[in-house]
Amino acid sequence: MVTQRKVTRKKKEGGSPVVSEKFAEIRAQRVFDLKPKTENQAKALKLLKEKKVTVLRGSSGSGKSYLACIHAANEYLKGNVKKIVLIRPYEMVARTIGLRPGSAEDKLRPLMQSMLQYLELVFGKAELEAKIASGTVVLEALEDCRGRSYENSWIICDEAQNIDSHGMKALVTRLNENSKICFCGDGKQKDTKADSGIDSLCNIINKVRKESPAYLNERDMWEANNNFGVVTFTHDDVVRSGFTALMVKVIDNDWS
């Protein structure tokens, strides 16, 4: 005779279910072993763990998007967030090939491919597709962010040098208590004429920290000083192939 085993679910205070210890253990075993290769990468990982808003800017090939995506996937596996949100401004490197067919997700996938390939390293292709289908991994258009309120989420905004000040204002005012955001970008690869929102954000936070304006209270200043971090990568942090390192140095110094 087959005996049906009764499964009990543990609950937090207030009645919300939590992941069983066994399931949590299995997920924890899949956490990606993320080891920094440079001093700035180590600093970036520390900020991603500790700060609510992190800016990783500077030389391409230095692992900015890689660090952010792998860390976000690990945070999901540890049960610290329930959702990963990927955002990238819809700007083209050169002339566009025109309107792409398909759904909004189909249009966004080519832009998000670099971030998706990093998440695939952790989750695997089939599971990543399942997470996209279920809304656990979200591909978000920048113009759809206004009005959103991100809860229990890790948000990664790639190519953030192409976000203007208006877009940046919309993004940094969307975070709820258990959400974090990382902006990745390289000012030397800006494809827009507008001022870079990533630089505007860094400048305004530095100004607030320095001046402590009267309209901010003690708690506000604590947030400004403790929940915002910046790492500026240089060509010494490039971890791609030798030729990529060469080209980054040339672009940084001699290519106008």
Phi, psi and chi 1 to 4 in degrees:
 res  aa     phi    psi   chi1   chi2   chi3   chi4
   1 MET       -  132.4 -177.6  176.9   69.4      -
   2 VAL   -83.1  125.4  177.4      -      -      -
   3 THR   -98.5  125.6  -56.7      -      -      -
   4 GLN   -81.6  123.3 -173.9  174.3   11.7      -
   5 ARG   -85.6  131.7 -173.6  174.6   58.0  179.1
   6 LYS   -81.5  128.2 -175.8  178.0  179.2 -179.2
   7 VAL  -104.3  125.4  177.6      -      -      -
   8 THR  -105.5  141.4   58.6      -      -      -
   9 ARG  -108.9  128.2  -58.8  179.3   69.4 -174.1
  10 LYS   -72.0  151.6  -65.6 -176.6  179.0 -179.6
  11 LYS  -133.3  146.6  -66.6 -169.2  175.0 -176.6
  12 LYS   -77.4  171.9  -67.8 -179.1 -180.0  178.1
  13 GLU   -60.3  139.0  -70.9 -175.4   22.3      -
  14 GLY    94.4   -7.8      -      -      -      -
  15 GLY    94.5    0.6      -      -      -      -
  16 SER   -81.0  132.6   59.0      -      -      -
  17 PRO   -69.3  150.1   23.7  -32.5      -      -
  18 VAL  -120.3  159.7  -64.0      -      -      -
  19 VAL   -66.6  136.3 -179.3      -      -      -
  20 SER   -61.2  153.7   68.2      -      -      -
  21 GLU   -59.1  -39.3  -69.8 -176.9    7.6      -
  22 LYS   -65.9  -44.3 -177.1   62.4  177.8  177.4
  23 PHE   -65.4  -39.8 -174.0   56.4      -      -
  24 ALA   -63.1  -38.1      -      -      -      -
  25 GLU   -65.0  -41.9 -178.7 -177.4  -18.0      -
  26 ILE   -63.9  -44.1  -67.8  171.9      -      -
  27 ARG   -64.5  -39.9  -67.4 -148.3  -45.9 -171.7
  28 ALA   -63.1  -31.5      -      -      -      -
  29 GLN   -68.2  -18.9  -69.4  172.3   -5.8      -
  30 ARG   -93.8    1.0  -62.7  170.0   55.3 -155.6
  31 VAL   -59.5  131.5  168.8      -      -      -
  32 PHE   -72.3  135.4 -164.9   90.7      -      -
  33 ASP   -78.9   94.1 -173.8   15.6      -      -
  34 LEU   -96.8  108.4 -175.0   54.5      -      -
  35 LYS  -115.5  125.7  -65.6  179.7  179.5  178.3
  36 PRO   -67.4  145.7   24.6  -33.0      -      -
  37 LYS  -105.6  -14.1  -65.3 -177.6  178.1 -179.4
  38 THR  -135.9  167.8   68.8      -      -      -
  39 GLU   -62.3  -40.2 -175.4  176.7  -23.6      -
  40 ASN   -69.2  -33.5  -87.8  -25.7      -      -
  41 GLN   -64.0  -39.9  -77.7 -163.1   -3.1      -
  42 ALA   -63.8  -40.9      -      -      -      -
  43 LYS   -64.1  -40.2 -178.7 -179.8  177.4 -178.6
  44 ALA   -62.7  -44.5      -      -      -      -
  45 LEU   -61.7  -39.3  -81.5  176.2      -      -
  46 LYS   -62.5  -43.6 -174.1  173.9 -172.9  -64.9
  47 LEU   -68.3  -39.3  -66.4 -179.9      -      -
  48 LEU   -60.7  -33.7  -71.8  168.7      -      -
  49 LYS   -76.5  -32.8  -66.7  173.2 -177.4  177.1
  50 GLU  -103.3  -29.8  -63.1  176.4   -5.7      -
  51 LYS  -100.5  155.0  -52.2  -60.5 -177.6 -177.3
  52 LYS   -79.6  -36.8 -165.0  172.3 -173.3   69.3
  53 VAL  -125.4  124.9  178.4      -      -      -
  54 THR  -125.3  136.1  -57.1      -      -      -
  55 VAL  -114.1  122.3  173.0      -      -      -
  56 LEU  -113.6  109.2  -54.1 -178.5      -      -
  57 ARG  -131.2  158.4   61.5 -179.6 -179.8  176.9
  58 GLY   123.0 -158.3      -      -      -      -
  59 SER   -52.2  137.0  -63.9      -      -      -
  60 SER   -67.6  154.3   58.7      -      -      -
  61 GLY    81.3    6.7      -      -      -      -
  62 SER   -96.2    1.9   53.4      -      -      -
  63 GLY    89.5   20.5      -      -      -      -
  64 LYS   -62.0  -55.7  -58.3 -176.9  -64.3  -64.8
  65 SER   -67.4  -37.7  -57.7      -      -      -
  66 TYR   -58.6  -50.0  171.6   84.2      -      -
  67 LEU   -60.6  -46.0  -68.5  171.8      -      -
  68 ALA   -63.2  -45.2      -      -      -      -
  69 CYS   -69.8  -44.7  -69.7      -      -      -
  70 ILE   -65.5  -41.3  -60.5  -64.4      -      -
  71 HIS   -62.2  -43.1  177.1   73.1      -      -
  72 ALA   -61.9  -42.3      -      -      -      -
  73 ALA   -63.2  -40.6      -      -      -      -
  74 ASN   -63.7  -39.8  -77.9  -13.5      -      -
  75 GLU   -64.0  -35.8  -73.2  -67.0  -80.4      -
  76 TYR   -65.2  -46.5  173.5   82.9      -      -
  77 LEU   -63.7  -30.2  -70.0  173.8      -      -
  78 LYS   -78.9   -7.5  -67.1  174.5 -176.9  177.4
  79 GLY    83.0   13.4      -      -      -      -
  80 ASN   -82.3  -21.6  -66.4  -28.1      -      -
  81 VAL  -138.2  160.5  -65.5      -      -      -
  82 LYS  -107.5   -9.1  -64.4 -179.5  179.4  178.8
  83 LYS  -150.3  146.9 -173.3  177.5  -66.3 -173.7
  84 ILE  -118.2  125.1  -61.6  171.6      -      -
  85 VAL  -113.2  124.7 -178.6      -      -      -
  86 LEU  -106.7  128.5  -53.0 -180.0      -      -
  87 ILE  -131.0  137.7  -59.9  171.0      -      -
  88 ARG  -149.8  132.0  179.7  174.3  166.2  173.3
  89 PRO   -63.7  143.8   20.7  -31.1      -      -
  90 TYR   -83.4   74.6 -159.8   86.8      -      -
  91 GLU  -123.8  139.8  -64.2  -66.8  -21.4      -
  92 MET   -98.6  147.3  -59.2  -60.5  166.8      -
  93 VAL   -67.1  -39.5  173.4      -      -      -
  94 ALA  -134.9 -153.9      -      -      -      -
  95 ARG   -64.3  137.5  -70.1 -173.5  176.7 -178.6
  96 THR   -73.2  154.1  176.7      -      -      -
  97 ILE   -85.6    2.5   60.6  173.7      -      -
  98 GLY   104.1 -178.7      -      -      -      -
  99 LEU   -64.4  132.9  -65.8  175.6      -      -
 100 ARG   -89.3  143.4  -61.8  176.7 -174.2  -92.8
 101 PRO   -76.0  168.3   29.7  -35.5      -      -
 102 GLY    99.7 -172.3      -      -      -      -
 103 SER   -75.0  176.5   64.5      -      -      -
 104 ALA   -59.5  -39.3      -      -      -      -
 105 GLU   -64.8  -40.9 -178.7 -175.2  -52.7      -
 106 ASP   -60.7  -37.4  -66.3  -28.6      -      -
 107 LYS   -71.2  -32.8  -67.9  177.0  171.5   65.0
 108 LEU   -82.4  -26.7  -71.9  170.3      -      -
 109 ARG   -55.0  -46.3  -90.7 -176.3  178.7  -96.1
 110 PRO   -59.3  -35.5  -24.3   35.7      -      -
 111 LEU   -70.0  -32.5  -67.3  174.6      -      -
 112 MET   -91.7    0.8  -52.9  -70.7 -170.5      -
 113 GLN   -58.2  -38.3 -165.0   54.5   47.6      -
 114 SER   -63.4  -39.8   60.0      -      -      -
 115 MET   -72.2  -39.6  -69.8 -172.9  -77.3      -
 116 LEU   -62.7  -36.7  -69.5  172.8      -      -
 117 GLN   -67.5  -30.3   70.6  179.5    4.1      -
 118 TYR   -72.9  -40.5  -63.9  140.5      -      -
 119 LEU   -64.1  -33.9  -66.5 -178.0      -      -
 120 GLU   -64.5  -30.8 -171.3  176.8  -43.2      -
 121 LEU   -59.4  -33.3  -73.1  175.2      -      -
 122 VAL   -89.8  -49.0 -178.8      -      -      -
 123 PHE   -88.5  -25.7  -63.7  131.6      -      -
 124 GLY    87.5  156.0      -      -      -      -
 125 LYS   -63.6  -48.3 -174.3  175.0 -179.4   60.0
 126 ALA   -64.8  -43.8      -      -      -      -
 127 GLU   -68.7  -36.7 -175.6  177.2  -18.1      -
 128 LEU   -61.7  -44.3  176.0   58.5      -      -
 129 GLU   -62.0  -37.7  -69.3  -59.5  -38.3      -
 130 ALA   -65.7  -37.8      -      -      -      -
 131 LYS   -69.7  -35.7  -69.2 -172.5 -176.4  -46.4
 132 ILE   -66.0  -43.2  -66.4  172.3      -      -
 133 ALA   -63.7  -34.9      -      -      -      -
 134 SER   -86.9   -9.6   67.7      -      -      -
 135 GLY    87.3   11.4      -      -      -      -
 136 THR   -76.7  -37.5  -59.1      -      -      -
 137 VAL  -108.7  121.3  172.8      -      -      -
 138 VAL  -113.2  130.1  179.6      -      -      -
 139 LEU   -97.9  110.5  -48.3 -174.3      -      -
 140 GLU  -113.3  128.7 -170.7   89.9  -74.8      -
 141 ALA   -75.5  140.2      -      -      -      -
 142 LEU   -56.6  -39.6  179.8   61.1      -      -
 143 GLU   -68.9  -13.3   57.8  -95.4   31.1      -
 144 ASP   -91.9   -1.7  -67.5  -25.2      -      -
 145 CYS   -77.1  -30.5  -67.3      -      -      -
 146 ARG   -62.8  130.2 -168.1  178.6  -63.9  -82.5
 147 GLY    94.0  -14.9      -      -      -      -
 148 ARG   -73.5  158.1  -67.5  -81.2 -160.6  -86.6
 149 SER  -137.3  108.2 -178.0      -      -      -
 150 TYR   -87.7  120.7  -63.8  112.6      -      -
 151 GLU  -116.5  140.7  -61.0 -178.8    0.8      -
 152 ASN    47.7   46.8  -63.2  -50.3      -      -
 153 SER  -131.1  148.5  -58.6      -      -      -
 154 TRP  -106.8  119.9 -123.3  110.5      -      -
 155 ILE  -110.0  129.9  -55.6  144.9      -      -
 156 ILE  -121.0  121.7  -55.5  160.1      -      -
 157 CYS  -112.6  108.2 -174.3      -      -      -
 158 ASP   -92.8  159.5 -155.8   12.7      -      -
 159 GLU    52.0   42.3  -58.3  -64.0  -23.7      -
 160 ALA   -69.8  -10.9      -      -      -      -
 161 GLN   -64.7  -18.4   74.4  -84.1    1.9      -
 162 ASN   -93.3    3.5  -72.4  -32.7      -      -
 163 ILE   -88.9  129.3  -59.0  175.6      -      -
 164 ASP   -81.9  179.6   62.7   16.1      -      -
 165 SER   -62.6  -35.9  -64.7      -      -      -
 166 HIS   -64.8  -43.8  -64.0  -68.2      -      -
 167 GLY   -64.8  -38.2      -      -      -      -
 168 MET   -66.1  -40.5 -172.4   61.1   68.3      -
 169 LYS   -60.2  -39.8  -70.0  174.8 -174.3  176.0
 170 ALA   -65.6  -40.6      -      -      -      -
 171 LEU   -71.4  -45.9  -79.8  172.1      -      -
 172 VAL   -76.3   -3.1  -64.8      -      -      -
 173 THR  -107.6   16.3   54.5      -      -      -
 174 ARG  -102.2   -6.0  -56.5  -63.2  107.3 -163.2
 175 LEU   -84.7  130.3  -56.2  179.8      -      -
 176 ASN   -93.2 -178.7  -84.9  -11.3      -      -
 177 GLU   -56.2  -42.2  -74.6  -57.7  -44.8      -
 178 ASN  -102.6   35.7 -164.4   36.1      -      -
 179 SER  -125.6  149.7  -69.9      -      -      -
 180 LYS  -133.0  158.5  -67.8 -175.3  176.5 -176.7
 181 ILE  -138.4  143.7 -170.1  167.5      -      -
 182 CYS  -125.7  129.2  178.1      -      -      -
 183 PHE  -103.7  126.5  -64.1   98.3      -      -
 184 CYS  -116.7  134.5  -54.8      -      -      -
 185 GLY  -173.9  162.8      -      -      -      -
 186 ASP  -131.1  109.1  179.1    7.4      -      -
 187 GLY   -58.8  -22.7      -      -      -      -
 188 LYS   -79.0   -4.6  -70.8 -175.2  171.1   61.6
 189 GLN  -120.3   34.3  -62.6 -164.9   40.5      -
 190 LYS   -75.2  132.0 -171.0  160.6   70.0   76.0
 191 ASP  -105.2    7.6  -58.3  -52.6      -      -
 192 THR  -121.2  161.8   64.4      -      -      -
 193 LYS   -89.0  -16.8  -65.9 -178.9  179.9  179.2
 194 ALA   -70.5  157.2      -      -      -      -
 195 ASP   -60.3  145.3  -68.9  -21.4      -      -
 196 SER   -75.7  124.6  172.9      -      -      -
 197 GLY   -64.1  -30.5      -      -      -      -
 198 ILE   -66.0  -36.9 -162.5  172.3      -      -
 199 ASP   -73.6  -38.5  -69.3  -25.7      -      -
 200 SER   -61.2  -40.9  -62.3      -      -      -
 201 LEU   -63.4  -47.6  175.4   61.4      -      -
 202 CYS   -61.7  -41.4  -66.5      -      -      -
 203 ASN   -65.5  -42.0  -68.4  -20.6      -      -
 204 ILE   -70.7  -36.9 -164.0   65.3      -      -
 205 ILE   -67.1  -40.6  -67.2  -64.9      -      -
 206 ASN   -62.4  -38.9  -72.9  -24.0      -      -
 207 LYS   -65.3  -44.2  179.8 -179.4  178.3 -178.0
 208 VAL   -62.7  -44.1  163.2      -      -      -
 209 ARG   -61.5  -37.9  -74.0  172.0  169.2  174.1
 210 LYS   -76.5  -41.0 -178.3  178.7  179.5  179.6
 211 GLU   -97.2  -20.6  -61.6  179.1   -1.2      -
 212 SER    44.3   65.0  -61.7      -      -      -
 213 PRO   -58.4  152.2   18.8  -29.6      -      -
 214 ALA   -64.3  -25.3      -      -      -      -
 215 TYR   -75.6   -6.0   64.6   84.7      -      -
 216 LEU  -103.8  135.8  -62.9  179.2      -      -
 217 ASN   -90.8 -176.5   59.5   34.3      -      -
 218 GLU   -61.9  -40.3 -175.0  176.6  -20.1      -
 219 ARG   -64.5  -41.0  176.8   63.5 -173.1 -177.9
 220 ASP   -59.0  -44.4  -64.6  -30.3      -      -
 221 MET   -67.5  -34.4  -71.6  -54.0  -55.8      -
 222 TRP   -61.1  -44.3 -174.4   92.8      -      -
 223 GLU   -60.9  -44.8  -67.9  -74.2   -6.4      -
 224 ALA   -62.3  -36.6      -      -      -      -
 225 ASN   -86.1  -21.9  -72.8  -49.3      -      -
 226 ASN  -118.9  -13.8  -67.5  -79.9      -      -
 227 ASN  -118.3   21.2 -102.8  -28.4      -      -
 228 PHE  -138.7  127.8  179.9   83.4      -      -
 229 GLY  -138.1  148.6      -      -      -      -
 230 VAL  -131.7  136.0 -177.9      -      -      -
 231 VAL  -123.8  127.9  179.5      -      -      -
 232 THR  -106.6  111.4  -59.6      -      -      -
 233 PHE   -84.7  147.3  -68.4   87.1      -      -
 234 THR  -118.9  179.6   71.4      -      -      -
 235 HIS   -65.6  -15.5   51.1 -112.4      -      -
 236 ASP   -72.5  -13.9  -68.2  -32.5      -      -
 237 ASP   -95.6   -2.1  -64.2  -59.3      -      -
 238 VAL   -63.9  126.0  176.1      -      -      -
 239 VAL  -114.8    6.3  -68.0      -      -      -
 240 ARG   -81.0 -165.3  -70.0 -176.2 -169.4  161.3
 241 SER   -63.9  163.1   67.0      -      -      -
 242 GLY   -55.7  -38.1      -      -      -      -
 243 PHE   -69.1  -36.5 -171.5   79.3      -      -
 244 THR   -62.2  -43.2  -62.1      -      -      -
 245 ALA   -59.2  -41.8      -      -      -      -
 246 LEU   -59.1  -48.6  162.7   67.8      -      -
 247 MET   -67.0  -36.4  -68.0  -48.7  -58.3      -
 248 VAL   -60.6  -44.5  169.3      -      -      -
 249 LYS   -63.4  -42.1  -67.3  175.3 -176.3  178.0
 250 VAL   -64.2  -45.1  169.5      -      -      -
 251 ILE   -63.3  -41.8  -69.8  168.6      -      -
 252 ASP   -65.7  -29.1  -75.6   -7.6      -      -
 253 ASN  -112.1  -36.8  -69.3  -79.8      -      -
 254 ASP  -127.5  -11.0  -72.0  -45.4      -      -
 255 TRP   -98.1  106.6 -163.6  -28.9      -      -
 256 SER   -86.2      -   58.4      -      -      -
